Structure formats: C-alpha cells, structure tokens
Amino acid sequence: MTHIAIIGAGGMAGYHIKGFLKAGASIDAICDVEIKKAQAVAQEYGIEKVYSSLEEMLEKETQLNSVSIILPNFLHCSTAIKCLNHGLNVYCEKPPALNAEEMKRMKEASEKNNCLLVFDFNNRVRPESIALKKYFDDGTMGKVNSAEAVWARRSGIPGIGGWFTNKEKSGGGPVIDLLHMIDLALYFMNYPTPSFVMASTFDDFMGNPDFKGPWGIPDNAQGICNVESSCHAFVKFSNGSCLYIHNSWAEMIERE
C-alpha cells in the first residue's frame, strides 16, 4: 500500500489529499511549519499525525514510502532531495524547481536513490489529454508541425509583494507559474530539441492592485515585485517544428 505524508498545508493540499484518497492511498501524516494550518487540514481529512518539523516526521513515520510536496517554489528542490535521500518517492507541485540546475540535482537524487520523482502536471491526465496523446503517438493525428501554448490572464497577479512576485523565491512570474500549456505542448510533441528561442517579457502591471487575481492571497507592502507579468515567445526546434508561447498574469487582453 502507498503510505503518503503531505508536506505543506496550503490551499492546494486538499486537492492532493482527495486525489490520493480516491486512488486508495493511506495518508499517514501532514507537516507544515505553521502547525495550526496542518492541524486544520488533518482534522478535515482525518489525518492522524501532525508535525511542524520535516526531520521529525521522517524519523518517526518509518512506514512512509511517498511524500507529496506542496510548498513555495524555492523549497521544492531542498525538500525533494531530502525526501529522496530518505528513500521516499516524491510527488511535487509545479513548477519543479527555480531553475534547470536545481532540476538536475533533483533528478540525480532520484536516480541515485532509485525513487520516483513526479511533478504535478495534472493536465496530462485529463481524459482529452490522454486521448490526444494516444492519437499523436499512434500517428492518427499525423505530424505535429506547430503548437500554441497559451495561458493568459488579464487580472491574475497572485498577491503583490509575496513569494510569488519575488524571483529569488518563485523563479519567475507567469512563465514558470502558468506552464501547464507549455508542458502539454512539449509532451504532445515528444520534447523536440530547441534550436533557438525568441522571446520578450513585460512587467507593465506588476504592483498594480487592479490586476490582482481573485484568490485572496495577501499583499506585502514591504515585499518585492521583480518578476514578469507577461511573456510572448517563439521556439524553433531542430526537427523543423515550432511552438508559440503566451503566458500572462496581467495584460490588456480579454479575461481568461
């Protein structure tokens, strides 16, 4: 049986928990430095063990074989590697890491410890995505010459001055946050090798409260806003195919 611990009791925790329970897994523990948040989620879903220390949880919950990491981006790499080195399979929220170097370290830890490392690109398992992937792979859809990866919001900044808008902690703005469509496009195209990228990012509306999203994420007046608010890019691949990318949190466009 899969014995899972949840690491992080934020807004996405419930989605992970419901999915794991539906799949028949046992959720044995939850951990968050804000213990009251962890206790609230534990009470809602009947999770027996609650911790504020990851190290303590890993030491005591010896039956665990998997963890689900639902933390801010800057904590993904260090937390995943710690769990992988403990011999645990890791399911981690997107984006995988802050940058390619962190991703490389996570991959190496996964291979060294012979543990699974999976990321929450949940759009891959939508029924229509599964069907499309089959049709692409068996040739029914023919050759993929081009794709468009668009996730564009008019007003979607996830809180001003929090970790989302701090590049050191988030890794970037909508380019890294809204990457589901980029992932799907590359997945359907079987990850061709890029030849070149032509791109521009813009930050016109960062810090403007009129362009905040509806999720109720609090602002931090002393915080940092140094990520992009939108991106437009064109990628040419070595096999001749191409990909257009348009991601935005804040842009003068129609609403999502």
C-alpha positions as CSV (number, residue, x, y, z in Angstrom):
1,M,0.0,0.0,0.0
2,T,1.1,3.6,-0.7
3,H,1.8,5.4,2.6
4,I,2.0,9.2,1.9
5,A,2.9,12.2,4.0
6,I,1.7,15.6,3.0
7,I,4.3,18.4,3.2
8,G,2.6,21.8,3.2
9,A,-0.9,22.6,4.3
10,G,-1.7,25.5,1.9
11,G,-4.6,25.9,-0.5
12,M,-3.6,23.0,-2.8
13,A,-3.3,20.4,-0.1
14,G,-6.9,19.4,-0.3
15,Y,-6.7,18.7,-4.0
16,H,-3.7,16.4,-3.5
17,I,-5.3,14.6,-0.5
18,K,-8.6,14.0,-2.3
19,G,-6.8,12.5,-5.3
20,F,-4.6,10.2,-3.2
21,L,-7.6,9.0,-1.1
22,K,-9.6,8.3,-4.3
23,A,-6.6,6.3,-5.6
24,G,-6.6,4.2,-2.4
25,A,-3.5,5.5,-0.7
26,S,-3.1,6.0,3.0
27,I,-2.3,9.5,4.1
28,D,-0.5,8.9,7.4
29,A,0.8,12.4,8.3
30,I,0.9,16.0,7.4
31,C,3.7,18.5,8.1
32,D,3.8,22.3,8.0
33,V,5.9,24.8,9.9
34,E,2.6,26.6,10.6
35,I,1.3,23.8,12.8
36,K,-2.2,25.3,13.1
37,K,-2.7,25.1,9.4
38,A,-1.6,21.5,9.4
39,Q,-3.9,20.6,12.3
40,A,-6.9,22.2,10.5
41,V,-6.2,20.1,7.3
42,A,-5.6,17.0,9.4
43,Q,-8.9,17.4,11.2
44,E,-10.8,18.0,7.9
45,Y,-9.4,14.8,6.3
46,G,-8.9,12.6,9.3
47,I,-5.1,12.6,9.1
48,E,-3.8,11.1,12.4
49,K,-0.2,12.5,12.7
50,V,0.7,16.2,12.5
51,Y,4.2,17.7,12.5
52,S,5.9,21.1,12.3
53,S,9.3,19.5,11.6
54,L,10.0,17.6,8.4
55,E,13.0,15.9,10.0
56,E,11.0,14.7,13.0
57,M,8.3,13.3,10.7
58,L,10.8,11.4,8.5
59,E,12.4,10.0,11.6
60,K,9.2,8.8,13.3
61,E,7.0,7.8,10.3
62,T,9.1,4.8,9.2
63,Q,6.2,3.2,7.3
64,L,6.1,6.1,4.7
65,N,7.1,5.3,1.1
66,S,6.0,8.5,-0.5
67,V,5.5,12.2,0.1
68,S,3.6,15.0,-1.6
69,I,5.4,18.4,-1.6
70,I,3.0,21.4,-1.7
71,L,5.4,24.2,-0.8
72,P,6.5,27.5,-2.3
73,N,8.8,27.1,-5.3
74,F,12.1,27.9,-3.5
75,L,11.5,24.9,-1.1
76,H,10.9,22.3,-3.8
77,C,14.5,21.3,-4.5
78,S,15.8,21.1,-1.0
79,T,12.7,19.3,0.3
80,A,12.6,16.8,-2.5
81,I,16.2,15.9,-2.3
82,K,15.9,15.4,1.5
83,C,13.0,13.0,1.0
84,L,14.6,11.2,-1.9
85,N,17.7,10.7,0.1
86,H,15.5,9.2,2.8
87,G,14.3,6.6,0.2
88,L,10.9,8.1,-0.4
89,N,9.1,8.6,-3.7
90,V,8.3,12.2,-4.3
91,Y,5.2,13.9,-5.9
92,C,5.9,17.6,-6.1
93,E,3.8,20.6,-7.1
94,K,4.7,22.5,-10.2
95,P,6.9,24.2,-11.2
96,P,9.6,21.5,-10.5
97,A,12.2,24.0,-9.3
98,L,13.6,27.5,-9.6
99,N,15.9,26.7,-12.5
100,A,17.5,24.0,-14.5
101,E,20.4,23.5,-12.1
102,E,18.0,22.7,-9.3
103,M,16.1,20.3,-11.5
104,K,19.3,18.5,-12.4
105,R,20.1,18.0,-8.7
106,M,16.6,16.6,-8.0
107,K,16.9,14.2,-11.0
108,E,20.3,13.0,-9.8
109,A,18.9,12.3,-6.3
110,S,16.0,10.4,-7.7
111,E,18.3,8.2,-9.8
112,K,20.8,7.7,-7.0
113,N,18.2,6.5,-4.6
114,N,16.1,4.6,-7.1
115,C,13.0,6.6,-6.2
116,L,10.2,8.1,-8.3
117,L,10.2,11.9,-8.8
118,V,6.9,13.1,-10.3
119,F,5.6,16.6,-10.8
120,D,2.0,17.8,-10.7
121,F,1.4,18.4,-14.4
122,N,-2.2,17.3,-13.8
123,N,-3.4,18.4,-17.2
124,R,-1.7,15.4,-18.8
125,V,-4.2,13.1,-17.2
126,R,-7.3,14.9,-18.3
127,P,-9.4,12.5,-20.5
128,E,-9.0,14.6,-23.6
129,S,-5.2,14.8,-23.0
130,I,-4.9,11.1,-22.6
131,A,-6.8,10.6,-25.9
132,L,-4.8,13.2,-27.8
133,K,-1.5,11.7,-26.6
134,K,-2.6,8.3,-27.9
135,Y,-3.6,9.7,-31.3
136,F,-0.3,11.6,-31.6
137,D,1.7,8.5,-30.6
138,D,0.0,6.1,-33.0
139,G,0.1,8.5,-35.9
140,T,-3.6,9.2,-36.1
141,M,-3.1,12.9,-35.7
142,G,-0.2,13.0,-38.2
143,K,2.9,15.0,-37.8
144,V,2.9,18.0,-35.4
145,N,4.4,20.9,-37.2
146,S,3.4,23.7,-34.8
147,A,1.7,24.2,-31.4
148,E,0.4,27.2,-29.4
149,A,0.8,27.2,-25.6
150,V,-1.4,29.9,-24.2
151,W,-2.4,30.6,-20.6
152,A,-3.2,34.3,-20.5
153,R,-4.9,36.2,-17.7
154,R,-6.0,39.8,-17.7
155,S,-6.0,40.1,-13.9
156,G,-4.2,37.3,-12.2
157,I,-1.3,38.5,-10.1
158,P,-1.2,36.1,-7.1
159,G,-0.7,38.7,-4.4
160,I,1.7,41.7,-4.6
161,G,4.9,41.5,-2.7
162,G,4.6,37.9,-1.6
163,W,6.8,35.0,-2.6
164,F,5.1,34.7,-6.0
165,T,6.4,38.1,-7.1
166,N,9.9,37.6,-5.7
167,K,12.1,36.0,-8.3
168,E,14.5,34.6,-5.8
169,K,11.7,32.6,-4.2
170,S,9.4,31.9,-7.2
171,G,11.9,31.6,-10.1
172,G,9.8,33.8,-12.2
173,G,6.3,35.1,-12.9
174,P,3.7,33.5,-15.3
175,V,6.4,31.9,-17.4
176,I,7.1,29.5,-14.6
177,D,3.7,29.6,-12.8
178,L,1.4,29.1,-15.8
179,L,3.5,26.4,-17.5
180,H,0.8,23.8,-17.9
181,M,0.1,24.5,-21.5
182,I,3.9,24.6,-22.3
183,D,4.2,21.2,-20.7
184,L,1.3,19.8,-22.6
185,A,2.6,21.1,-25.9
186,L,6.0,19.7,-25.4
187,Y,4.5,16.4,-24.1
188,F,2.4,16.0,-27.3
189,M,5.4,16.9,-29.4
190,N,7.6,14.4,-27.7
191,Y,10.0,17.0,-26.5
192,P,11.9,18.0,-29.6
193,T,15.3,19.7,-29.2
194,P,15.1,23.6,-29.4
195,S,17.2,25.3,-32.0
196,F,16.5,28.9,-30.8
197,V,14.1,30.9,-28.8
198,M,12.9,34.4,-29.5
199,A,11.1,36.0,-26.6
200,S,10.1,39.1,-24.7
201,T,8.8,39.5,-21.2
202,F,7.0,42.6,-19.8
203,D,6.3,43.9,-16.3
204,D,3.9,46.8,-17.0
205,F,1.4,46.0,-14.4
206,M,3.4,44.4,-11.6
207,G,2.5,46.1,-8.3
208,N,-0.8,47.4,-9.7
209,P,-3.7,46.1,-7.4
210,D,-6.2,46.4,-10.2
211,F,-4.5,43.4,-11.8
212,K,-4.6,41.1,-8.8
213,G,-6.1,37.7,-9.1
214,P,-9.3,36.5,-7.2
215,W,-7.6,34.1,-4.8
216,G,-7.3,36.3,-1.8
217,I,-3.5,35.9,-1.4
218,P,-2.4,38.8,0.9
219,D,-0.2,41.6,-0.2
220,N,3.1,42.6,1.4
221,A,3.8,46.3,1.2
222,Q,7.4,45.7,2.0
223,G,7.8,42.8,-0.4
224,I,9.4,42.5,-3.7
225,C,7.9,42.6,-7.2
226,N,10.7,41.7,-9.7
227,V,9.1,39.1,-12.0
228,E,7.5,39.5,-15.4
229,S,3.7,40.0,-15.7
230,S,3.6,38.5,-19.2
231,C,5.6,36.7,-21.8
232,H,5.5,36.1,-25.6
233,A,7.9,33.6,-27.2
234,F,8.6,31.6,-30.3
235,V,10.6,28.4,-30.1
236,K,12.0,26.7,-33.2
237,F,13.0,23.1,-32.9
238,S,15.7,21.1,-34.7
239,N,13.1,18.9,-36.4
240,G,11.5,21.9,-38.0
241,S,8.5,22.2,-35.8
242,C,7.8,25.3,-33.7
243,L,5.9,26.5,-30.6
244,Y,4.3,29.8,-29.8
245,I,4.0,30.7,-26.1
246,H,1.9,33.3,-24.5
247,N,1.6,33.4,-20.7
248,S,0.4,36.4,-18.6
249,W,-0.8,37.3,-15.1
250,A,-1.6,40.9,-16.1
251,E,-2.2,42.2,-19.6
252,M,-4.7,44.3,-21.5
253,I,-6.5,41.4,-23.1
254,E,-9.9,39.7,-22.8
255,R,-10.5,38.0,-19.5
256,E,-9.4,34.3,-19.2
